[in-house]
């Protein structure tokens, strides 16, 4: 699976913004067939950031949600700012 097909979009909600600020985590909707390793590789290549941990779940809408914890402190806030979330 290609990198561009794995990551669909960033989740921008009040809770996602709170987690971004306080826990250094980003939330994405990803391809439902993508594995954690594929998600990790896609994020590390697109954003050039080291990923510490990934949790995935299937939402009530049938989409796959990935909660990504980053290695470097404050990096999630930096990425959120560059994408216009904050």
N, C-alpha and C positions, 0 to 999 in steps of 0.2 A: 504494500500500500504506500502511495506517495505521501510525502510530508504535507502537501497542500490539501490533501483529502482528509487527513486525520483530524486536524483542528478546524472546527466549524466557526465558533465565535466565543468571545469572552462573555461571562455572565455579569451583568451590571444590575444588582439589586442592593437594597439597603444592607441586608445581611452580608452579601458578598463584599461590599465596600468595608464593612466593619471588620470582617475576617482579613481582608487585604491589609488594613491599617494595623491591626493588633496582633495578628498571628503570622504575617508574612506568607499568606497563601493566596493563590489565584484560582478562580473557578472557570472552567471551560466546558462547553458542549463539544463533544468529540464524536467521531464515527462510531457507531455501535459495535462494529466488528474489531475495532482497534484494541490491542493488548496494552497493558501498562508499559511494557518496554517500548512499544511503538510510539506511545504518547510521550514518554520520556525523551526518546530520540528526536521526535518532531519539535518539542518545545526547546530542547537544548540547541537544536540547529537554527530554529527561527529566531529565538530571543537571545541566543548565546549566553545562557545562564545555566549553572549547575542545579539540578533538581534533587532535593533531599528525599521526598516521599510523595507518592501518588495514591490517592484513594478514589475509587470509581463507584458509581451507582447508576441504576436505571431510574429515571424520573417517572412520575405518573403519566407524563406525555409520551413515554416510550423512548426518550432520548437518553444517551449516555453522558453523565456528568462526571468530570474529573476535577478533583480538588488537589491542587498541586502546591506542596510546601517547598520553598526555595532554600538553598543552602545559605546564601548571603543575606544578612539582616538588612532590611530596608529595600531590597531589590524589587519586591512585589509592588511597593509604593512607587518606585521609580518607573516601573513598566506601566503601572496604572496611570500615572501622570502622562507618560509619553503617548499612551493610547487615548487620552482624553477622558478617562473615567473619573479622575479626581480633579 
